[in-house]
Amino acid sequence: MEALSTFNILSMKNIFSVLIFLPLLSFGQREVANDTTFIQDVSGKYYHINFTTYVDGGPSQTIPELLGDTAALVSYYANKAVAVAVQVSQASVFAMRTKSVAKILRQWDAAVLSLTGKSPLKSVQASIEAAFLSGSWTLQNGSTLPVAITKNAAGVLRYTVQGSTAKTIEFLGADWIVLKNHPDSPTDMNMFRVRGNVWRTVDGANTFRR
């Protein structure tokens, strides 16, 4: 579930709030549960106050910041909008190129394998596969389905969703895996690490986690 960001503007005369349903852009280790931003007017001086709570139940954070007068307030949020738009644009470009980037990674792997008999992507898998072979995994998309993961004699990790046919997990990097033929062939599901053992699709609709 994505975090819900709440935006409030407080003044001496009125209080109103707007809920902003935007995917949270977070690159830290702690997953945000709720992110609330207040703009408070104190005698013509505006303060940006951010209150954050976390999924792990750890200490919350309250960060006040003096923005200044009306011009400073407008400038602050104009610049903030530009910065966020750049991040979203960059992420969107990557998402659009996922298929072509995956093809390049597979080509590199095949070239090295043909020359040396060693697979770089198998090396990546070996470095992180232990986490996939322990604990209980689930796939979430509205409902939560149990996932069993095993390693076959060829060293390939296979996943089974709620007792269905076993399919392959492909490793394209330490933070990028592909659930082959999911939900059905020939569709593959690209999953990206959000944190720890939590992986999601680019649109946030599917979560694969332990």
N, C-alpha and C positions, 0 to 999 in steps of 0.2 A: 504494500500500500504506500502510495506517495505521501509525503508530508503535506499538511494543510497549512498554507501561509495566510495569516490573518493580518490585515492592514487596517489600522485605526488612526483617525485624526482626532485629537482632543483639543478643545479650546475652552475658554471660560464660559462661552455661551452655548455651545452645542457639542454633542458627542455623536459620531456616527462611524460605522465600520463597513468595510467592504471585504468580502472574502475573495482572495485571488487563488484560483485553482490552476497553478502552474507547477510543472515538475520541478522539484528542487535540484539545483545545480550544486552538489556538494562533493568535494574531493577529499574530505577528511576521513578519519577512520571511524568516527562515531556517526551512526545513522540518526538523522533528525526526525523526531516525531511531530513536533509542532513548532512553527517559527512565526512569532507575532511581532509586528513592527508598529510602533506608535510614533506619531508626530505630535509633539506637544507645544502649544503656543504659550509662552510665559512672557507677558508684557511685550509682545512684538518680536521676541526672540524664539526661534524654533529649535527644538531638540528632536533628534532622531533617537528613539529608544528601541532596542532590539532585545526580545526575550525568547530564548530558545530552550526547548526541552528535548530529551533524547530517548530513543527507543530502549536503550540499556538501563534507563532509570537513574543514571548518574547525575551529578550536580548540574543544575540548569545554569544558564548564563544570561545576565542582564547587562547590556552594554549601552550606556547613554553617550550621546555625541552632540555637541553644540554645533548647529548648522549656521545660525546667524539670522539675518533679516529675511524679508520676502524674496529679494533677489537671490540671496544665497540658497534659500530653500528650492526655488525653481531651478537654479543652476545645478544643484546637487542631484536632483532627480532626473534632470535632462542628461547629465553625464552618466548617471547610473543606468538609464535606459539604453544609452549607446553601448556601454560596456557589456551589459547582459545580452544585447542583440548580437554583439560580436561573438560571444561564447556560443549562443544558440546557432548562429550561422556556421561557425566552424564545426560544431557537432553535427549539423545537418549535412554539411559537405562530406564529412567522414561517413555518415550513414548512407548517403547516396553512392559512395564508392566502395561499400563493404564487399560487394560481389567481386569487383575487379581487384581489390587488395587481397582478398582470399585467394584468388587465382594466382597472383604473383607469389604469395607465400608458398603455395603448393608447387609452383614451378621451381622456386629456389630449392625447396626440399628435394624434389625429384632429381635436380641437377647434382646436388651434393651426394645424394644416395647412389646415383649411377657411377660417380667417380670414386667414392670411398666405401660404399656399402653401409654407411652410417646415415641415419635420418636426423636432421636438426629438430624436426617437430617431435620425433619420438623422444629426443633428449629433453625437450620441454615437458612432454607428458610425464616422463620419469621423475622430473623434479617436483611435480605437484600432485601426482596421481594418488598418493597415500591418503589425502583428504577425501577423495572421492570413494575410496574403498573402506571407509570407516564411517560410523554414525548412520543416522537415518536421513535420507534425502527425500524431498518432496518437490513437485512441480505445481505451481499455483497460477491459476487463471480463472478467477471467480470461485472455483472450487479447489480443494487441496488434494492432490493425488500422490500416493506413495510411489517412490522410485527405487528400484533395486539396481545396484551397480556391481558388475563383476568384471574380471579380467580373464580373457580366454588364453589358450595355449600360444597364440600368435602375439600376445602382449597387447591386444586391442581391448580398450575398455568398452563394455556393452551395458546399456541401460534398458530397463524394462519398466514401463509406466503401468502401474496397477495390474500387473500380471499379463500384459500384452506381449507382443513379439519383441524379442531382444533386438536392439539397434545400436549403432556405433556412436561413441562420443569422439569427435575429432578435436585435437588440440592445435590451435593456430597461434597460440602464445600463452603466456602465464595468466593473461586476463581476457582471453577470448577462446571460447569453445563453441563447437557446433554440435547440436543434437541432430544427427543425421536422420532423414526421413520422418521428421516430426512436424505436424501430427501424422502425416501420411506421405508416402513416396509420391513424387520426387521432391517434396518440400523439405528444406532444412531450416532449423531454428538457430540463429546466431545468438549466443548468450555472452554478455560482458560482465566482468566482475565489478560489483558495486563496492563490496568490502568483504574481507574474510571469505567465508563460504556462502556468500550471497551473490547470485548472478541474475541478470535481467536482460530482456530484449531491449532494443533501442527505444521502443515506444513505451516501455515500462509495463506492458500488459501481462507479461509472463515472468514469473520468478522461479528460479531453480535454486534451492537452498538446503543446507544441512542444519 
